[in-house]
Amino acid sequence: MSLRIDRCYCFQQTFACLKDTAAATGADSVAALQAHVTFGQKCKLCHPYARRMLQTGETVFHEIIRDGGPQSGGPQSDGPQSGGTQEPTPAEAAKAAAR
């Protein structure tokens, strides 16, 4: 099964919908877009995808993107984790949302 990430899983907002909202409102950052639509306020795993969507217009992603750039998997390496726990990857979040 291929990886398909197309939304904020916490709020079920698709990146296509977010792109339309950004175009209609002129929002050019995650924070500016959040002023118009609710997304990305819980786990925040969609933030790198929303940023890429705002930069490139892409709305469906087939790779894991973290703030440091695309990842092929493995342990998260973009900074210390609070509480000694690791956040789920977008793929893990997608699996959990599909259950």
N, C-alpha and C positions, 0 to 999 in steps of 0.2 A: 504494500500500500504506500503510495507516495504522500509526502508531507504537503498539506494544504492549509495555510494560515490566511484567513480572509476577514478576521473580525476580532474585536475585543470580546473575549469569551465571558468576562465577568458581567458585561452589560449587553451582550449580543448585538453590538453595533458593528456593521460591516464596514470595511475600509472604503468600499464603493460609496456607501452612504456618507461616511465622513468626508470623502473627497468632494462629493456634491455640496455638502454643507460648507466646506472650506471655500469652494468656488463661489458660492452664493454670498458668503459673508466676508471674504477676503482674509480669513484666518490663515496665518502663515507659520504657526507654531502649535505645539500640543496645547499649551496653556490658552492660546487665543481660541483654538477650536473647542476646548472644554467650556468656554464661556457660552457656547451655542448648543452643545450636545453633551449628554452625560456618557462618558467612557473613561477608561484608564484611571479610575480612582481607587481601585482595590489593589490587585497584584502588580499593576503597572507593566506587565510583560508586553503589552501592546504598544507602549511608547516608542520603542525603536522602529516598529513597523509603521506607526502613524507618522513619525518623522520622515521615514523613507517615502511613504505615500505623498507627503507634502512636497518633498524634493523632486520625485520622479514621476508621480502620477500612478505608480503601480498600486494595485489593490488586492492582489493575490500573491502570496509568497510561498516558495517551495524550499526555503532554507531557514534555519534558526538565526535570528538576528538579535544580538545583544548590543548594548550601548557601544561596545568596542568594535562592532562590525559582525559580519556573518561568522557563524560557528558551525563546525561539523559535528559537534557533540562533545562529550567528555565533561570533566569538571568545570564549573564556572570559575573564571579567573579574572573577573573584572572588579576586584576589590574585596575587602573583608565582608563577611556575612555577620549580621547581628544575631546574637543568641546561639551561634554555632550551627544554625540550620541553613540549608541551601534552598532557595526559591525553586519552584518547579520550572522546567523549561517550557516554552510555548507549546511544544509537542505534548508534554505531559499535561498541561492545562487543557489542550484540545481534547485529549483522551478523556480527561475527567469530565469535561463539559458534555461529551458525547454519551456518557453513561446515564 
